[in-house]
Amino acid sequence: MFTRTLVSHGQMRGLYLYLRVLLLVSLVMQLSCSDSSVKDSAPKSKSVDPESIPDAVPRAEPRSKYGNPESYVVFGKRYHVMKDSKGFSQRGIASWYGKKFHGRKTSNGETYDMYAMTAAHKKIPLPAYVEVINLKNKRRIIVRVNDRGPFHENRIIDLSYSAALKLDIVKNGTGLVEIRVLESGGETEAENSESLNAPLQTSSAIKDTDGFYIQVGAFVDAENARSFQNRVRLISKNNVEISEVLINGKTVYRVQIGPINNVDTADRIVAKLGEKGINEHQIVVR
């Protein structure tokens, strides 16, 4: 005897949504959960001329059906995709990914091409066009963001091999950058830069001796800032100072570690802060 099971329209819809979520998570995790025993690398051929690589050309595109969940979890940490990235800008450390992921699926279902001008970001809606400026040498590029990552604690954007080559960060592996989301016509709107960050400065290159800072807190109350400063001093042997900045007519006291002159040092500091429960931070270049 066979028993016939009736499935309602609501149950079918629920199953469809569940499977779609699984697919989204799978796509997001394609890159982050790949075999870590295989090191990434640049292509063996050195015939790629960075000057001959054209930038991505911004154009109006609908949001991808994949890669844009309200939130997703990677390595136990939840990330929230922005509802609107208009005017978004950010400063921090860029990394790049190449041969190891070439030909694999990106988070929005496309095929990763390390020779294309693309990038990965944790929360910018996909796809999006972003201007990236190397704060050391002032080189500028435009990339199309079509992937999620990097899921390293102290990185803000993962560039394709070609994009990193044009910015001249392939050799070092990382670089200090400023990113700005572009409108479809290629114009930037930076008035909504990352909250409590200083006004963007792009008039001159940053020298190696200038260093950068890790901002771990921002307060409107000076006493709270000093209390947090003392807490951070117990964790980090590096200089911890309070920088004052005027935002919307109000003084904000920013607790910052630095100056720091290399990314490896910054990574060690961020890891130690995380062990002590301080997980929110951003890179600041004065």
Secondary structure as the mmCIF struct_conf table of DSSP 4:
data_model
#
loop_
_struct_conf.conf_type_id
_struct_conf.id
_struct_conf.beg_label_comp_id
_struct_conf.beg_label_asym_id
_struct_conf.beg_label_seq_id
_struct_conf.end_label_comp_id
_struct_conf.end_label_asym_id
_struct_conf.end_label_seq_id
HELX_LH_PP_P HELX_LH_PP_P1 THR A 3 LEU A 6
HELX_RH_AL_P HELX_RH_AL_P1 HIS A 9 SER A 32
TURN_TY1_P TURN_TY1_P1 CYS A 33 CYS A 33
BEND BEND1 SER A 34 SER A 34
TURN_TY1_P TURN_TY1_P2 SER A 36 SER A 37
BEND BEND2 VAL A 38 VAL A 38
HELX_LH_PP_P HELX_LH_PP_P2 LYS A 39 ASP A 40
BEND BEND3 LYS A 44 LYS A 44
HELX_RH_3T_P HELX_RH_3T_P1 PRO A 50 SER A 52
HELX_LH_PP_P HELX_LH_PP_P3 ILE A 53 ALA A 56
HELX_LH_PP_P HELX_LH_PP_P4 PRO A 62 SER A 64
BEND BEND4 LYS A 65 GLY A 67
BEND BEND5 GLU A 70 GLU A 70
STRN STRN1 SER A 71 VAL A 74
TURN_TY1_P TURN_TY1_P3 PHE A 75 GLY A 76
STRN STRN2 LYS A 77 HIS A 80
BEND BEND6 LYS A 83 LYS A 83
TURN_TY1_P TURN_TY1_P4 LYS A 86 GLY A 87
STRN STRN3 SER A 89 TYR A 97
HELX_RH_3T_P HELX_RH_3T_P2 LYS A 99 PHE A 101
TURN_TY1_P TURN_TY1_P5 HIS A 102 GLY A 103
BEND BEND7 ARG A 104 ARG A 104
STRN STRN4 LYS A 105 LYS A 105
TURN_TY1_P TURN_TY1_P6 SER A 107 ASN A 108
BEND BEND8 GLY A 109 GLY A 109
HELX_LH_PP_P HELX_LH_PP_P5 GLU A 110 GLU A 110
STRN STRN5 THR A 111 THR A 111
HELX_LH_PP_P HELX_LH_PP_P6 TYR A 112 TYR A 112
TURN_TY1_P TURN_TY1_P7 MET A 114 TYR A 115
BEND BEND9 ALA A 116 MET A 117
STRN STRN6 THR A 118 ALA A 120
BEND BEND10 LYS A 122 ILE A 124
HELX_LH_PP_P HELX_LH_PP_P7 PRO A 125 PRO A 125
BEND BEND11 LEU A 126 PRO A 127
STRN STRN7 ALA A 128 ASN A 134
TURN_TY1_P TURN_TY1_P8 LEU A 135 ASN A 137
STRN STRN8 ARG A 140 ASP A 147
BEND BEND12 HIS A 152 HIS A 152
TURN_TY1_P TURN_TY1_P9 GLU A 153 ASN A 154
BEND BEND13 ILE A 156 ILE A 156
STRN STRN9 ILE A 157 SER A 160
HELX_RH_AL_P HELX_RH_AL_P2 TYR A 161 LEU A 167
TURN_TY1_P TURN_TY1_P10 ASP A 168 ASP A 168
TURN_TY1_P TURN_TY1_P11 VAL A 170 ASN A 172
BEND BEND14 GLY A 173 GLY A 173
STRN STRN10 THR A 174 VAL A 181
STRN STRN11 LEU A 182 LEU A 182
HELX_LH_PP_P HELX_LH_PP_P8 GLU A 183 GLU A 183
TURN_TY1_P TURN_TY1_P12 SER A 184 GLY A 185
BEND BEND15 GLY A 186 GLY A 186
STRN STRN12 THR A 188 THR A 188
TURN_TY1_P TURN_TY1_P13 GLU A 191 ASN A 192
HELX_LH_PP_P HELX_LH_PP_P9 SER A 193 SER A 193
BEND BEND16 GLU A 194 GLU A 194
TURN_TY1_P TURN_TY1_P14 SER A 195 LEU A 196
HELX_LH_PP_P HELX_LH_PP_P10 ASN A 197 LEU A 200
BEND BEND17 SER A 203 SER A 204
HELX_LH_PP_P HELX_LH_PP_P11 ALA A 205 LYS A 207
TURN_TY1_P TURN_TY1_P15 ASP A 208 ASP A 210
STRN STRN13 PHE A 212 PHE A 219
BEND BEND18 VAL A 220 ASP A 221
HELX_RH_AL_P HELX_RH_AL_P3 ALA A 222 ARG A 233
TURN_TY1_P TURN_TY1_P16 LEU A 234 ILE A 235
BEND BEND19 LYS A 237 ASN A 238
STRN STRN14 VAL A 240 ILE A 247
TURN_TY1_P TURN_TY1_P17 ASN A 248 GLY A 249
STRN STRN15 LYS A 250 ILE A 260
HELX_RH_AL_P HELX_RH_AL_P4 VAL A 263 GLU A 275
TURN_TY1_P TURN_TY1_P18 LYS A 276 GLY A 277
STRN STRN16 GLN A 282 VAL A 284
#
